Amino acid sequence: MATLTNKTRTITGYIADLLEYPRWVLERDVDFSSCRYGSHYNAFIEECTECQFGTACRWLDQHRSRSLEDASLEQLTDALEAAVEYLRATNRHKKTCYCKTCRWLRDARHFKRSHLK
């Protein structure tokens, strides 16, 4: 059982590190200057759900308000999935592209295939 705990800590730590890049991208890409909700997403407010930054804002709001070290493996996996989907949707590059986002997407997909079956 100690091995499983050790492995889980290693996996969660790796995912937390992996999530640093999409958090940086989202914080850079999303313009909160005109947000009257203080950049806190609320699914019950129409402005939030229709905002061009809605998906990114929701992700950022969920993952900056609590420490990633305290998140469960399932929460981190969900965050990783959401980050992959957002970056994939906002970056339509060729398969041969080696920009930082494309490299991150390859790393995230490889990690998911090899560790999160």
Summary of the structure (lengths in Angstrom):
residues: 117
radius of gyration: 15.5
end to end distance: 19.8
largest distance: 50.1
contacts: 286
relative contact order: 0.15
helix: 68%
strand: 0%
